[in-house]
Amino acid sequence: MQPSDTELMLKGYGLTTAEFFYRMPDHRSVLNSYVWQMLDLAPDYPRLFAFIEFWQREIDGPLHSVRFTHRRMVAPGDWRQVVAEFPVP
């Protein structure tokens, strides 16, 4: 079973957004872009690099460049265990 997004974020994964610029297969002088988002683990970015390898192997449009950003959505201090809850009347 795949871990949930919340479990991945608690393990240090963050949202990685990449913009791929690639050349059109039939018109090599035309650049197009594709936006990709996935939870990934910095600084190695295994999912991003796996996608880049997939692109180079399977997609006809050759990559021109890739730019990406990464943001951790949950930090260790953002989560805490709640033992009790006191409703305010």
All heavy atoms as an XYZ file, in Angstrom:
749
protein
N       0.831     -1.179      0.000
C       0.000      0.000      0.000
C       0.883      1.252      0.000
O       1.865      1.327      0.731
C      -0.905     -0.002      1.235
C      -1.930      1.079      1.215
S      -3.219      0.824      2.440
C      -2.669      1.950      3.701
N       0.522      2.214     -0.813
C       1.265      3.464     -0.928
C       1.032      4.323      0.309
O      -0.087      4.404      0.805
C       0.787      4.235     -2.161
C       1.104      3.572     -3.477
C       2.527      3.864     -3.915
O       3.140      4.822     -3.472
N       3.049      3.026     -4.781
N       2.088      4.982      0.818
C       1.866      5.917      1.929
C       1.055      7.121      1.461
O       1.142      7.537      0.302
C       3.279      6.325      2.354
C       4.152      5.988      1.207
C       3.483      4.894      0.428
N       0.286      7.687      2.371
C      -0.513      8.862      2.030
C       0.393     10.088      1.889
O       1.548     10.082      2.322
C      -1.567      9.120      3.108
O      -0.939      9.569      4.296
N      -0.152     11.141      1.288
C       0.611     12.381      1.141
C       1.019     12.931      2.498
O       2.132     13.435      2.664
C      -0.199     13.420      0.376
C      -0.331     13.098     -1.102
O       0.382     12.177     -1.580
O      -1.113     13.765     -1.782
N       0.132     12.833      3.479
C       0.446     13.327      4.831
C       1.612     12.555      5.420
O       2.531     13.143      6.018
C      -0.778     13.227      5.742
O      -1.858     13.947      5.140
C      -0.485     13.797      7.120
N       1.618     11.229      5.260
C       2.731     10.423      5.771
C       4.041     10.805      5.090
O       5.086     10.894      5.754
C       2.437      8.940      5.556
C       1.330      8.401      6.425
C       0.918      6.988      6.062
O       0.925      6.644      4.863
O       0.595      6.232      6.994
N       3.990     11.035      3.791
C       5.202     11.449      3.077
C       5.699     12.800      3.581
O       6.904     12.989      3.777
C       4.942     11.504      1.571
C       4.756     10.164      0.866
C       4.364     10.378     -0.586
C       6.020      9.324      0.956
N       4.774     13.748      3.790
C       5.189     15.077      4.269
C       5.807     14.987      5.662
O       6.764     15.698      5.964
C       4.007     16.029      4.257
C       3.628     16.472      2.852
S       2.371     17.758      2.815
C       0.888     16.777      2.931
N       5.289     14.108      6.502
C       5.865     13.937      7.833
C       7.245     13.285      7.771
O       8.046     13.436      8.683
C       4.932     13.120      8.724
C       3.650     13.835      9.136
C       2.713     12.868      9.855
C       3.956     15.036     10.012
N       7.535     12.580      6.691
C       8.853     11.961      6.503
C       9.840     12.913      5.822
O      10.951     12.522      5.503
C       8.719     10.689      5.673
C       8.020      9.572      6.407
C       7.895      8.344      5.533
C       7.163      7.237      6.270
N       6.982      6.046      5.429
N       9.416     14.152      5.547
C      10.331     15.140      4.984
C      10.103     15.480      3.526
O      10.829     16.299      2.969
N       9.145     14.858      2.890
C       8.850     15.175      1.494
C       8.211     16.553      1.404
O       7.502     16.978      2.304
C       7.905     14.144      0.882
C       8.566     12.839      0.511
C       8.982     11.941      1.487
C       8.778     12.506     -0.814
C       9.585     10.747      1.155
C       9.383     11.315     -1.169
C       9.778     10.437     -0.174
O      10.382      9.262     -0.509
N       8.466     17.228      0.311
C       7.869     18.533      0.056
C       7.367     18.601     -1.372
O       7.666     17.730     -2.196
N       6.626     19.646     -1.666
C       6.063     19.811     -3.000
C       7.143     20.344     -3.948
O       7.699     21.419     -3.726
C       4.871     20.759     -2.972
C       4.145     20.937     -4.299
C       3.514     19.625     -4.744
C       3.081     22.016     -4.176
N       7.422     19.582     -4.977
C       8.370     19.988     -6.007
C       7.583     20.340     -7.257
O       6.767     19.556     -7.719
C       9.370     18.854     -6.309
O      10.074     18.535     -5.107
C      10.366     19.266     -7.381
N       7.813     21.531     -7.762
C       7.178     21.992     -8.989
C       8.278     22.240    -10.014
O       9.235     22.959     -9.733
C       6.387     23.295     -8.755
O       5.439     23.074     -7.710
C       5.676     23.742    -10.012
N       8.143     21.604    -11.172
C       9.151     21.746    -12.227
C       8.481     22.217    -13.503
O       7.371     21.801    -13.830
C       9.858     20.418    -12.471
N       9.168     23.101    -14.217
C       8.714     23.532    -15.529
C       9.720     23.030    -16.556
O      10.902     23.364    -16.494
C       8.577     25.047    -15.603
C       7.986     25.519    -16.904
C       7.696     27.013    -16.921
O       8.258     27.754    -16.096
O       6.911     27.430    -17.781
N       9.240     22.209    -17.450
C      10.067     21.621    -18.495
C       9.890     22.426    -19.777
O       8.765     22.632    -20.225
C       9.636     20.169    -18.774
C       9.923     19.237    -17.647
C       9.084     19.180    -16.547
C      11.021     18.410    -17.687
C       9.342     18.321    -15.503
C      11.291     17.535    -16.652
C      10.453     17.494    -15.554
N      10.987     22.866    -20.339
C      10.962     23.507    -21.650
C      11.514     22.485    -22.635
O      12.596     21.933    -22.421
C      11.812     24.777    -21.663
C      11.234     25.865    -20.805
C      11.643     26.033    -19.490
C      10.250     26.707    -21.306
C      11.095     27.029    -18.695
C       9.694     27.703    -20.514
C      10.122     27.855    -19.213
N      10.734     22.221    -23.674
C      11.137     21.210    -24.638
C      10.858     21.689    -26.058
O      10.032     22.560    -26.281
C      10.419     19.883    -24.366
C       8.914     19.938    -24.524
C       8.304     19.545    -25.707
C       8.109     20.393    -23.487
C       6.927     19.598    -25.858
C       6.734     20.451    -23.625
C       6.151     20.050    -24.808
O       4.792     20.113    -24.952
N      11.570     21.101    -26.982
C      11.399     21.449    -28.393
C      10.301     20.576    -28.986
O      10.206     19.395    -28.688
C      12.698     21.262    -29.149
C      13.798     22.162    -28.617
C      14.984     22.224    -29.542
N      16.024     23.056    -28.979
C      16.051     24.379    -29.055
N      15.091     25.016    -29.671
N      17.040     25.061    -28.519
N       9.472     21.181    -29.815
C       8.415     20.438    -30.490
C       9.055     19.432    -31.459
O      10.015     19.774    -32.156
C       7.487     21.388    -31.250
C       6.766     22.388    -30.369
S       5.627     21.618    -29.227
C       4.384     21.062    -30.363
N       8.558     18.196    -31.501
C       9.190     17.183    -32.359
C       9.213     17.559    -33.834
O      10.212     17.310    -34.519
C       8.324     15.940    -32.140
C       7.639     16.169    -30.838
C       7.479     17.643    -30.698
N       8.149     18.181    -34.345
C       8.075     18.516    -35.767
C       8.635     19.897    -36.093
O       8.921     20.191    -37.261
C       6.631     18.448    -36.258
C       6.066     17.040    -36.154
O       6.873     16.084    -36.123
O       4.836     16.899    -36.100
N       8.777     20.742    -35.088
C       9.258     22.122    -35.291
C      10.305     22.415    -34.216
O      10.007     22.966    -33.162
C       8.098     23.118    -35.205
C       6.977     22.811    -36.148
N       7.057     23.091    -37.493
C       5.776     22.227    -35.947
C       5.936     22.703    -38.079
N       5.140     22.176    -37.161
N      11.521     22.035    -34.474
C      12.595     22.103    -33.465
C      12.904     23.528    -32.995
O      13.489     23.715    -31.939
C      13.876     21.462    -34.002
C      13.762     19.985    -34.320
C      13.524     19.193    -33.068
N      13.299     17.789    -33.394
C      13.700     16.797    -32.631
N      14.335     17.032    -31.523
N      13.432     15.575    -32.981
N      12.504     24.544    -33.747
C      12.783     25.916    -33.329
C      11.719     26.441    -32.363
O      11.871     27.534    -31.813
C      12.882     26.827    -34.554
O      11.646     26.834    -35.250
N      10.650     25.676    -32.123
C       9.568     26.103    -31.238
C       9.736     25.441    -29.871
O       9.862     24.219    -29.767
C       8.186     25.732    -31.837
C       7.067     26.103    -30.874
C       7.987     26.400    -33.180
N       9.744     26.274    -28.828
C       9.809     25.759    -27.453
C       8.405     25.727    -26.866
O       7.610     26.638    -27.074
C      10.688     26.641    -26.577
C      12.187     26.494    -26.703
C      12.888     27.493    -25.788
C      12.631     25.090    -26.382
N       8.119     24.694    -26.121
C       6.860     24.564    -25.406
C       7.203     24.268    -23.953
O       8.339     23.924    -23.632
C       6.028     23.431    -26.017
C       4.555     23.600    -25.758
O       4.148     24.490    -25.020
N       3.758     22.732    -26.355
N       6.222     24.386    -23.068
C       6.510     24.110    -21.661
C       5.482     23.144    -21.094
O       4.354     23.037    -21.578
C       6.533     25.397    -20.838
O       5.254     25.966    -20.779
N       5.903     22.436    -20.061
C       5.075     21.464    -19.363
C       5.359     21.631    -17.872
O       6.521     21.680    -17.471
C       5.434     20.042    -19.825
C       4.697     18.954    -19.096
C       3.378     18.651    -19.405
C       5.320     18.221    -18.095
C       2.697     17.648    -18.744
C       4.646     17.212    -17.429
C       3.336     16.924    -17.753
O       2.663     15.934    -17.100
N       4.300     21.723    -17.055
C       4.474     21.889    -15.608
C       4.162     20.564    -14.926
O       3.157     19.910    -15.211
C       3.563     23.009    -15.062
C       3.670     23.112    -13.556
C       3.920     24.334    -15.713
N       5.035     20.169    -14.004
C       4.949     18.893    -13.297
C       5.021     19.172    -11.802
O       5.862     19.970    -11.365
C       6.112     18.023    -13.762
C       6.309     16.709    -13.099
C       5.788     15.511    -13.485
C       7.135     16.433    -11.965
N       6.225     14.511    -12.656
C       7.051     15.059    -11.712
C       7.919     17.224    -11.127
C       7.740     14.449    -10.663
C       8.592     16.617    -10.084
C       8.499     15.241     -9.862
N       4.166     18.522    -11.012
C       4.227     18.655     -9.551
C       4.147     17.284     -8.908
O       3.373     16.424     -9.341
C       3.072     19.495     -9.013
C       3.238     20.962     -9.195
C       2.166     21.732     -8.443
O       1.024     21.313     -8.358
N       2.543     22.873     -7.911
N       4.947     17.100     -7.853
C       4.953     15.827     -7.154
C       5.597     16.048     -5.790
O       6.459     16.909     -5.642
C       5.767     14.810     -7.958
C       5.868     13.436     -7.368
S       4.379     12.444     -7.504
C       4.204     12.270     -9.252
N       5.179     15.269     -4.804
C       5.889     15.278     -3.530
C       7.212     14.567     -3.745
O       7.252     13.455     -4.278
C       5.069     14.571     -2.447
C       3.837     15.314     -1.964
C       3.060     14.469     -0.961
C       4.205     16.638     -1.329
N       8.302     15.216     -3.354
C       9.631     14.661     -3.579
C      10.521     14.980     -2.383
O      10.206     15.839     -1.563
C      10.227     15.244     -4.860
C      11.195     14.300     -5.541
O      11.537     13.251     -4.951
O      11.612     14.598     -6.664
N      11.621     14.293     -2.311
C      12.517     14.398     -1.167
C      13.790     15.147     -1.570
O      14.561     14.670     -2.401
C      12.861     12.990     -0.662
C      13.570     12.870      0.661
C      12.775     13.539      1.779
C      13.798     11.411      1.007
N      13.970     16.336     -0.997
C      15.179     17.129     -1.261
C      16.312     16.580     -0.397
O      16.062     16.034      0.670
C      14.922     18.592     -0.929
N      17.542     16.687     -0.768
C      18.110     17.353     -1.943
C      18.347     16.409     -3.124
O      18.869     16.847     -4.142
C      19.439     17.874     -1.424
C      19.883     16.826     -0.453
C      18.592     16.326      0.193
N      17.955     15.138     -3.005
C      18.246     14.183     -4.086
C      17.190     14.175     -5.195
O      17.499     13.816     -6.326
C      18.399     12.768     -3.526
C      19.584     12.668     -2.587
O      20.575     13.394     -2.800
O      19.508     11.879     -1.630
N      15.953     14.525     -4.884
C      14.852     14.592     -5.849
C      14.733     13.322     -6.699
O      14.791     13.372     -7.926
C      14.998     15.827     -6.753
C      15.082     17.109     -5.975
C      16.304     17.755     -5.790
C      13.941     17.662     -5.403
C      16.373     18.928     -5.052
C      14.014     18.833     -4.670
C      15.236     19.466     -4.499
O      15.314     20.618     -3.773
N      14.535     12.160     -6.069
C      14.480     10.913     -6.853
C      13.306     10.868     -7.833
O      13.454     10.345     -8.943
C      14.354      9.826     -5.783
C      13.833     10.517     -4.572
C      14.375     11.920     -4.640
N      12.155     11.395     -7.458
C      11.005     11.356     -8.367
C      11.190     12.302     -9.546
O      10.814     11.976    -10.674
C       9.726     11.695     -7.613
C       9.323     10.610     -6.636
C       8.065     10.966     -5.906
N       7.593      9.831     -5.130
C       6.500      9.850     -4.395
N       5.760     10.944     -4.328
N       6.137      8.786     -3.717
N      11.742     13.476     -9.303
C      11.984     14.424    -10.392
C      12.964     13.847    -11.400
O      12.722     13.864    -12.611
C      12.508     15.757     -9.844
C      12.935     16.790    -10.889
C      11.768     17.196    -11.784
C      13.540     18.014    -10.208
N      14.082     13.299    -10.915
C      15.078     12.769    -11.834
C      14.582     11.516    -12.546
O      14.937     11.277    -13.708
C      16.407     12.537    -11.116
C      17.104     13.831    -10.775
C      17.334     14.195     -9.466
C      17.512     14.695    -11.780
C      17.958     15.394     -9.153
C      18.149     15.902    -11.480
C      18.367     16.243    -10.158
N      13.722     10.732    -11.893
C      13.114      9.582    -12.560
C      12.201     10.056    -13.691
O      12.171      9.450    -14.771
C      12.335      8.731    -11.568
N      11.471     11.153    -13.462
C      10.613     11.684    -14.512
C      11.434     12.242    -15.670
O      11.082     12.067    -16.837
C       9.667     12.756    -13.967
C       8.689     13.248    -14.995
C       7.598     12.480    -15.360
C       8.876     14.471    -15.618
C       6.712     12.912    -16.328
C       7.985     14.920    -16.583
C       6.900     14.136    -16.941
N      12.545     12.904    -15.364
C      13.421     13.420    -16.426
C      13.967     12.254    -17.260
O      13.995     12.319    -18.494
C      14.558     14.280    -15.834
C      13.992     15.589    -15.272
C      15.636     14.557    -16.889
C      14.986     16.416    -14.496
N      14.374     11.180    -16.604
C      14.865     10.005    -17.340
C      13.759      9.398    -18.200
O      13.999      8.998    -19.335
C      15.420      8.970    -16.368
C      16.712      9.389    -15.718
C      17.157      8.438    -14.628
O      16.494      7.401    -14.412
O      18.174      8.748    -13.973
N      12.538      9.327    -17.655
C      11.396      8.841    -18.427
C      11.187      9.717    -19.654
O      10.983      9.213    -20.763
C      10.141      8.815    -17.553
C       8.870      8.687    -18.345
C       8.466      7.452    -18.826
C       8.095      9.801    -18.611
C       7.298      7.330    -19.573
C       6.923      9.690    -19.347
C       6.533      8.453    -19.837
N      11.221     11.027    -19.469
C      11.002     11.960    -20.588
C      12.038     11.715    -21.682
O      11.697     11.605    -22.856
C      11.090     13.399    -20.082
C      10.765     14.413    -21.140
C      11.486     14.700    -22.278
C       9.618     15.256    -21.180
N      10.869     15.688    -23.002
C       9.712     16.039    -22.349
C       8.541     15.447    -20.330
C       8.770     16.996    -22.696
C       7.601     16.397    -20.677
C       7.710     17.153    -21.849
N      13.284     11.644    -21.294
C      14.349     11.482    -22.284
C      14.247     10.141    -23.006
O      14.607     10.036    -24.171
C      15.715     11.629    -21.618
C      15.970     13.050    -21.156
C      17.245     13.200    -20.365
O      17.677     12.280    -19.672
N      17.853     14.374    -20.454
N      13.721      9.138    -22.333
C      13.603      7.811    -22.917
C      12.341      7.646    -23.779
O      12.383      6.997    -24.818
C      13.616      6.776    -21.782
C      13.641      5.346    -22.186
C      13.710      4.402    -20.988
N      12.539      4.535    -20.125
C      12.541      5.051    -18.892
N      13.668      5.488    -18.365
N      11.440      5.142    -18.180
N      11.208      8.259    -23.362
C       9.917      7.950    -23.968
C       9.269      9.084    -24.781
O       8.415      8.814    -25.610
C       8.920      7.533    -22.875
C       9.347      6.333    -22.072
C       9.361      5.046    -22.868
O       8.590      4.940    -23.852
O      10.137      4.151    -22.513
N       9.626     10.325    -24.530
C       8.953     11.458    -25.163
C       9.776     11.946    -26.357
O      11.003     12.067    -26.276
C       8.733     12.610    -24.154
C       8.007     12.117    -22.906
C       7.996     13.773    -24.796
C       6.596     11.634    -23.137
N       9.097     12.249    -27.458
C       9.791     12.668    -28.680
C      10.368     14.071    -28.593
O      11.363     14.365    -29.240
C       8.838     12.607    -29.876
C       8.555     11.171    -30.291
O       9.382     10.293    -29.996
O       7.505     10.952    -30.915
N       9.756     14.965    -27.834
C      10.239     16.339    -27.748
C      11.463     16.430    -26.854
O      11.376     16.227    -25.651
N      12.643     16.735    -27.419
C      13.857     16.809    -26.603
C      13.808     17.981    -25.617
O      13.319     19.061    -25.943
C      14.978     16.987    -27.622
C      14.321     17.496    -28.850
C      12.906     17.020    -28.826
N      14.307     17.737    -24.413
C      14.322     18.771    -23.378
C      15.312     19.871    -23.733
O      16.432     19.614    -24.157
C      14.698     18.172    -22.026
C      13.633     17.340    -21.339
C      14.197     16.701    -20.078
C      12.415     18.181    -21.012
N      14.881     21.093    -23.508
C      15.755     22.256    -23.649
C      16.324     22.614    -22.283
O      17.529     22.779    -22.115
C      14.969     23.427    -24.235
C      15.738     24.710    -24.278
N      15.740     25.605    -23.234
C      16.521     25.235    -25.248
C      16.506     26.637    -23.556
N      16.990     26.435    -24.767
N      15.435     22.710    -21.278
C      15.871     23.046    -19.921
C      14.751     22.690    -18.940
O      13.600     22.495    -19.325
C      16.208     24.532    -19.813
O      15.086     25.317    -20.157
N      15.137     22.608    -17.684
C      14.195     22.329    -16.598
C      14.528     23.273    -15.464
O      15.691     23.426    -15.085
C      14.315     20.871    -16.092
C      13.366     20.610    -14.931
C      14.082     19.877    -17.215
N      13.498     23.924    -14.925
C      13.714     24.716    -13.713
C      12.682     24.250    -12.693
O      11.559     23.892    -13.047
C      13.659     26.205    -13.967
C      12.350     26.742    -14.362
C      12.431     28.240    -14.578
N      11.106     28.699    -14.950
C      10.792     29.923    -15.181
N      11.706     30.855    -15.100
N       9.563     30.252    -15.499
N      13.102     24.216    -11.434
C      12.202     23.683    -10.420
C      12.381     24.405     -9.097
O      13.386     25.069     -8.850
C      12.408     22.179    -10.251
C      13.720     21.784     -9.636
C      13.815     21.547     -8.281
C      14.848     21.640    -10.418
C      15.019     21.178     -7.706
C      16.057     21.275     -9.860
C      16.139     21.033     -8.503
N      11.370     24.255     -8.262
C      11.405     24.785     -6.909
C      10.861     23.715     -5.977
O      10.123     22.820     -6.403
C      10.599     26.094     -6.799
O      10.746     26.635     -5.493
C       9.130     25.861     -7.096
N      11.237     23.822     -4.723
C      10.832     22.815     -3.738
C      10.414     23.535     -2.457
O      11.085     24.463     -2.020
C      12.001     21.869     -3.454
C      11.699     20.834     -2.424
N      11.014     19.684     -2.728
C      11.972     20.777     -1.110
C      10.891     18.956     -1.631
N      11.470     19.607     -0.637
N       9.319     23.083     -1.873
C       8.833     23.684     -0.620
C       8.309     22.590      0.280
O       7.433     21.822     -0.105
C       7.709     24.676     -0.926
C       6.972     25.195      0.274
C       7.554     26.513      0.727
N       6.643     27.125      1.688
C       6.940     27.287      2.962
N       8.107     26.914      3.417
N       6.097     27.855      3.772
N       8.880     22.513      1.474
C       8.351     21.575      2.465
C       7.038     22.126      2.983
O       6.941     23.280      3.367
C       9.331     21.395      3.615
C      10.512     20.546      3.189
C      11.360     20.132      4.323
N      10.599     19.312      5.257
C      11.104     18.819      6.365
N      12.349     19.058      6.670
N      10.378     18.098      7.167
N       6.023     21.301      2.972
C       4.694     21.736      3.378
C       4.490     21.606      4.886
O       3.715     22.337      5.477
C       3.634     20.911      2.646
C       3.778     20.931      1.127
S       3.658     22.566      0.423
C       1.924     22.825      0.558
N       5.177     20.657      5.499
C       5.035     20.409      6.926
C       6.425     20.328      7.526
O       7.263     19.573      7.050
C       4.276     19.091      7.193
C       4.214     18.789      8.672
C       2.877     19.158      6.610
N       6.659     21.102      8.557
C       7.917     21.042      9.281
C       7.680     20.329     10.610
O       6.544     20.273     11.092
C       8.466     22.445      9.514
N       8.714     19.778     11.228
C       8.512     19.046     12.474
C       7.784     19.846     13.548
O       6.994     19.293     14.299
C       9.933     18.696     12.917
C      10.725     18.691     11.665
C      10.096     19.730     10.777
N       7.991     21.143     13.618
C       7.328     21.952     14.637
C       5.870     22.254     14.349
O       5.157     22.770     15.193
N       5.410     21.938     13.152
C       4.025     22.225     12.772
C       3.032     21.203     13.308
O       1.843     21.466     13.348
C       3.884     22.288     11.252
C       4.610     23.474     10.651
O       4.950     24.399     11.422
O       4.835     23.477      9.441
N       3.506     20.026     13.677
C       2.615     18.966     14.148
C       2.914     18.677     15.610
O       4.058     18.634     16.028
C       2.845     17.687     13.337
C       2.255     17.757     11.991
C       2.816     18.302     10.883
C       0.969     17.296     11.592
N       1.975     18.210      9.816
C       0.830     17.584     10.213
C      -0.084     16.664     12.239
C      -0.312     17.260      9.502
C      -1.219     16.341     11.516
C      -1.330     16.642     10.167
N       1.848     18.476     16.386
C       2.031     18.061     17.772
C       0.860     17.189     18.170
O      -0.232     17.287     17.632
C       2.143     19.269     18.697
C       0.959     20.184     18.683
C       1.230     21.445     19.511
N       0.287     22.484     19.175
C      -0.897     22.627     19.756
N      -1.269     21.809     20.702
N      -1.706     23.581     19.379
N       1.098     16.319     19.122
C       0.048     15.427     19.581
C      -0.865     16.182     20.539
O      -0.392     16.853     21.462
C       0.643     14.219     20.289
C      -0.393     13.235     20.765
C       0.213     12.040     21.441
O       1.415     11.963     21.613
N      -0.616     11.113     21.830
N      -2.155     16.058     20.349
C      -3.126     16.694     21.228
C      -3.666     15.630     22.160
O      -4.208     14.605     21.723
C      -4.282     17.328     20.414
C      -5.339     17.904     21.339
C      -3.730     18.404     19.489
N      -3.517     15.862     23.446
C      -3.956     14.899     24.445
C      -5.401     15.159     24.836
O      -6.183     14.243     25.046
C      -3.030     14.937     25.686
C      -3.505     13.968     26.748
C      -1.608     14.634     25.277
N      -5.799     16.398     24.890
C      -7.166     16.743     25.272
C      -7.590     17.998     24.530
O      -6.770     18.795     24.102
C      -7.256     16.971     26.773
N      -8.892     18.140     24.422
C      -9.441     19.319     23.765
C     -10.508     19.890     24.682
O     -11.356     19.168     25.191
C     -10.055     18.924     22.417
C     -10.536     20.101     21.626
C     -11.023     19.682     20.252
O     -10.458     18.732     19.690
O     -11.981     20.305     19.764
N     -10.437     21.186     24.917
C     -11.394     21.851     25.807
C     -12.241     22.812     24.985
O     -11.758     23.852     24.552
C     -10.648     22.619     26.914
C      -9.764     21.721     27.733
C      -8.400     21.684     27.504
C     -10.305     20.933     28.741
C      -7.572     20.875     28.249
C      -9.485     20.115     29.483
C      -8.120     20.063     29.252
N     -13.502     22.460     24.759
C     -14.354     23.375     23.981
C     -14.667     24.638     24.777
O     -14.809     24.603     25.994
C     -15.603     22.553     23.727
C     -15.607     21.488     24.772
C     -14.193     21.264     25.167
N     -14.725     25.754     24.072
C     -15.054     27.031     24.693
C     -16.562     27.209     24.593
O     -17.119     27.125     23.502
C     -14.300     28.173     23.984
C     -14.682     29.504     24.599
C     -12.810     27.950     24.043
N     -17.234     27.460     25.749
C     -18.704     27.616     25.691
C     -19.136     28.884     24.982
O     -18.493     29.810     24.782
C     -19.140     27.656     27.149
C     -17.911     27.760     27.978
C     -16.734     27.533     27.093
